[in-house]
Structure formats: structure tokens, C-alpha cells
Amino acid sequence: MKPFKKLVVAIAATLAVAAQAAAPSPYVIDPAQPVAGQSQLDLSQQWWQWILGAPAATNPLFDADGSFAGVNNNGSVFFLAGSWLGTPSVSRTINVAEGRPIFFPVLNNASVYYNPSLGEPEEVCDSAPDRVACGLSFIDMSGAAGGLTAMLDGKDLLTYPDYRQTSNGIFKVNLPADNVFAAFGLPVNEGEHDAVSDGYWVALSPLPTGVHTLTFGGANGDFTLDVTDRLQVPEPAAPLSFLAAGLALWSGLRRRGRGRHDGASAPQPA
């Protein structure tokens, strides 16, 4: 029995208004460069661990308005989700902490292997001489992805020749009982599974304070999705103001404490 192989998270944006003519964005990071000390290939696999580790009830893939964007999204890099199959258009408002880089898939696939020890069917790739190549064969993005687009505030993000990140080894995903597969009645149980992934990804350096509009996406055959994210980056806190207020309060308490001590001193002999 062939396992469920093609988990496609396609994130498309049909604000494809003359994307080729848009000026490049200064925030896009070269796909070959690390982000927060991590390679973008590693981040692409961490993204899958994040998204597949979230329960279906609060999974960012099923998020209609941005309410679930922060679920388990606590690392040094802020992940953005696309959307699940069958939801052709999504618009979200998402708060992104000031100073955090952003990483998201334009179009991506993953192969999640069955685990016979969990009572799942035998894995077709178990007997393959190269399990990585076997898994990737189900999700190979070569020639499959088309119409890739990614724009931030009207500026093009796809300014480098290659944004593809493809697994060169197995990585682990830990699925909850209420996982995205179970939500569709697919036989992938709770627990640890092997996985490989392939896709196109974009990394952004931390955005300045304010509201930014991000659109990104593509198509895989006749499969196309549309996601628009309204990213809100709040003003940073002012720690010096709090420090000054704290010092003033401490100074006042100290003066009052000293006055009480002086007033309670023992009377001096005549």
C-alpha cells in the first residue's frame, strides 16, 4: 500500500499585479545565507516540525484570520503558515514581535512516512536503498511549481535565482493525536515519524515598526491558493523609561524609610 505522501501546502497570492516589474525589497535574505544562525534548509524542516506538531483545532494552516499564527511560534525566527488544500483564499492579520526575522514557504511539499510500530501500514520506502530519495520522489518540485510570487509592501521578494530548499536527510516530526492528517481521516497516528520536504522558501530580515502587507504563492498543476498577510510590528518597549521610573520609586521609598528610622531613634541623654 502506498503511503500518504503528498502533503501539499501551497501558498499563493493573486495580487500578481505585474510582480515582475516590482522593485526588489531590501528585507529579503539570500536563500544561501543563514538566518539567526540557522541555515534556511534547517528552517524549512523546523517549519514542518512546527506546523505538523500543532493540533488541528489550533493549527495555523486552518487559520482563517491570524488567530493561530502565534501557536508554538516561539523560536528566534517567526514562521508564517500558508493554507491547507481546499481553502483557495485566506487573508490574515498577524502580530510579529519587533526584531524577529520571518520565514515562510511560497510553495512546499512534505513526505511523512508511515510508522509500522504505531500500527500504520508498511512504508513503501522502508526497503528502498535510499529512503530520502524515495520520499522525495513523491514530492519532487522540479518543474511542478509555477507562477511563484512573493511581495512585501509592493516590492518583489523573489530576486535571487533559487529559493528551493530540499531535504538531504531524514528529519523527525512529532504528531499530536489531533493532527492535520487525522482531521482528514488519513491513517497517520500520534507520535514520531520520519519526513523529508521540498519547496520554495523566503526569509526576511526584521521588519520596521508599522503595518506591512505580504502576499506570496504559486501553483502546482491545477492547484492554486491565495494568502495575504497583514503583518503588524508593534513599537518596541522603552526599557529606559521603566528603569527611570523604578529608580525614582526606589529613591522615594529610601527617603521615606530613612525618615521613619530617624524619627524612631532613641532619645539622647540630657
C-alpha positions in Angstrom: 0.0 0.0 0.0 1.5 3.3 -1.0 1.6 5.7 2.0 0.1 9.2 2.1 2.9 11.1 0.5 1.8 14.3 -0.9 1.1 16.8 1.8 1.0 20.0 -0.2 1.0 23.3 1.5 0.6 25.7 -1.4 0.6 29.4 -0.5 -0.3 31.6 -3.4 -1.1 35.3 -3.7 -3.0 36.5 -6.6 -2.1 40.1 -6.1 0.1 39.0 -9.0 -0.2 42.6 -10.4 2.9 42.9 -12.5 5.1 41.2 -10.0 8.0 41.1 -12.5 8.1 44.8 -12.7 8.1 45.5 -9.0 11.2 46.9 -7.3 13.1 44.5 -5.1 12.6 44.5 -1.4 15.6 45.4 0.9 14.4 42.9 3.5 14.7 39.6 1.6 17.7 37.4 2.7 19.8 35.5 0.2 18.5 31.9 0.4 22.1 30.6 0.7 22.6 32.7 3.9 21.8 31.7 7.5 19.0 33.3 9.4 19.5 33.7 13.2 22.5 31.3 12.9 20.5 28.6 11.1 20.6 27.5 7.5 17.4 28.1 5.5 17.2 24.3 4.8 17.2 23.6 8.6 14.5 26.3 9.0 12.4 24.7 6.3 12.4 21.4 8.2 11.8 23.2 11.5 8.8 24.8 9.9 7.3 21.4 9.2 8.0 20.3 12.8 6.2 23.4 13.9 3.2 23.1 11.6 2.7 19.3 12.0 3.2 19.5 15.7 0.3 21.8 16.2 -3.2 20.3 16.9 -5.7 20.6 14.1 -8.0 22.6 16.3 -5.5 25.5 16.5 -3.2 24.7 13.6 -2.0 27.8 11.7 -2.8 26.0 8.4 -6.5 26.1 9.2 -6.3 29.7 10.5 -8.9 32.0 8.9 -7.8 35.3 10.3 -4.5 35.1 12.0 -5.7 34.0 15.5 -3.5 30.9 15.5 -0.3 32.4 14.0 1.4 32.5 17.3 0.7 28.9 18.3 4.1 27.4 19.4 5.8 30.1 17.3 8.4 31.0 19.9 11.7 30.5 18.2 14.3 33.1 17.2 12.6 33.1 13.7 8.9 33.8 13.2 7.2 31.3 10.9 4.2 32.1 8.7 1.8 29.4 7.6 0.2 29.0 4.2 -3.1 27.2 4.0 -4.4 23.7 3.6 -5.8 22.2 0.5 -9.3 23.3 -0.3 -9.0 26.8 1.1 -8.3 28.9 -2.1 -8.1 32.3 -0.4 -7.0 33.4 3.0 -6.4 36.9 4.5 -4.9 37.2 8.0 -3.7 39.9 10.4 -0.7 38.7 12.4 1.4 40.4 15.1 5.1 39.9 14.7 7.4 40.9 17.5 9.9 43.6 16.7 13.3 42.3 15.9 12.4 38.8 14.7 13.2 37.6 11.2 10.4 35.9 9.2 10.5 32.7 7.3 7.7 31.3 5.1 7.0 28.8 2.2 5.9 30.1 -1.2 5.1 26.6 -2.3 6.1 23.4 -0.5 5.5 19.6 0.0 6.5 17.0 2.6 6.6 13.3 2.6 5.6 11.9 6.1 6.5 8.3 6.4 4.1 5.7 7.9 5.3 4.1 11.2 4.5 0.4 11.4 5.4 0.5 15.1 2.3 2.7 15.6 0.1 0.2 13.8 0.3 2.0 10.5 0.7 0.3 7.1 4.2 -0.8 5.9 6.2 2.0 4.5 6.9 1.7 0.8 10.2 3.5 1.3 11.4 1.2 4.1 13.0 -1.2 1.7 14.3 1.4 -0.6 18.1 1.7 -0.9 17.8 5.4 -0.3 14.8 6.4 1.9 15.4 10.1 1.3 15.4 9.8 -2.5 12.3 7.5 -2.2 10.4 10.1 -0.2 11.4 13.0 -2.3 10.3 11.2 -5.4 6.7 11.7 -4.3 7.1 15.4 -3.8 9.7 16.5 -6.3 9.1 20.1 -7.0 11.3 20.1 -10.2 9.1 21.5 -12.9 5.9 21.2 -10.7 5.9 24.7 -9.2 4.8 27.6 -11.4 3.7 31.2 -11.0 5.8 31.7 -7.9 5.3 35.2 -6.4 6.1 36.9 -3.2 5.8 40.6 -2.5 6.2 42.8 0.6 4.6 46.2 0.5 4.5 46.1 -3.3 8.2 45.1 -3.6 9.4 41.9 -5.1 11.0 39.3 -2.8 12.0 36.8 -5.5 15.2 38.5 -6.5 17.6 35.6 -6.2 18.0 32.8 -8.8 16.9 29.9 -6.5 14.7 29.8 -3.4 14.4 26.0 -3.3 15.3 24.0 -0.1 15.3 20.2 -0.4 16.0 17.7 2.4 19.3 15.9 2.1 18.4 13.6 5.1 15.5 12.4 7.2 14.1 14.7 9.9 11.6 13.9 12.6 8.1 15.3 13.1 6.1 14.6 16.2 2.4 14.5 15.5 -0.3 15.1 18.2 -3.4 13.0 18.5 -5.4 15.7 16.9 -3.1 16.1 13.9 -3.8 17.6 10.5 -3.9 14.2 8.9 -6.4 12.8 11.4 -8.6 15.8 10.6 -9.0 14.4 7.1 -9.3 10.8 8.2 -5.9 9.8 7.0 -4.1 7.0 8.8 -1.2 8.8 10.3 -1.1 8.3 14.1 0.1 10.3 17.0 3.8 10.0 17.6 7.2 10.4 15.9 7.5 10.0 12.2 10.3 10.4 9.6 9.9 13.0 7.0 11.5 14.8 4.1 10.5 18.0 2.4 10.9 20.1 -0.8 9.8 23.6 -1.7 10.5 27.2 -2.2 11.0 29.5 0.8 11.7 33.2 1.6 13.4 34.7 4.6 13.0 38.3 5.7 15.2 40.4 8.0 13.3 42.0 10.9 10.7 44.5 9.7 10.4 48.0 10.9 7.6 49.1 13.2 4.3 49.5 11.5 1.9 47.5 9.3 3.2 45.6 6.2 1.3 43.7 3.5 2.8 40.4 2.5 1.5 38.3 -0.4 3.1 35.1 -1.6 2.2 32.0 -3.5 2.3 29.8 -6.6 0.6 26.8 -8.3 1.2 23.1 -8.6 -0.6 21.9 -11.7 -4.2 23.0 -11.3 -3.7 23.6 -7.6 -3.5 27.3 -6.6 -4.0 29.1 -3.4 -4.1 32.8 -2.3 -2.9 34.1 1.0 -2.4 37.7 2.1 -0.9 38.5 5.5 -1.2 41.9 7.2 1.8 42.0 9.4 1.7 44.3 12.4 5.1 45.1 14.1 4.5 47.0 17.3 6.6 49.8 18.7 9.4 48.4 20.9 9.1 48.8 24.6 11.0 51.6 26.3 13.1 49.9 29.0 14.9 53.1 29.9 11.6 54.8 30.9 10.7 51.9 33.1 14.2 52.0 34.6 14.0 55.7 35.4 10.6 55.2 37.0 11.9 52.3 39.0 14.8 54.3 40.2 12.6 57.3 41.2 10.3 54.9 43.1 13.2 53.3 44.9 14.7 56.6 45.8 11.4 57.9 47.3 10.9 54.7 49.3 14.5 55.0 50.6 14.0 58.6 51.7 10.7 57.7 53.5 12.4 54.7 55.1 15.3 56.9 56.4 12.9 59.4 57.8 11.0 56.8 59.8 14.3 55.4 61.1 15.5 58.9 62.3 12.2 59.7 64.0 12.3 56.4 65.9 15.8 56.9 67.2 16.3 56.6 71.0 16.3 59.9 73.0 19.7 61.3 73.8 20.7 61.8 77.4 20.5 65.4 78.7 
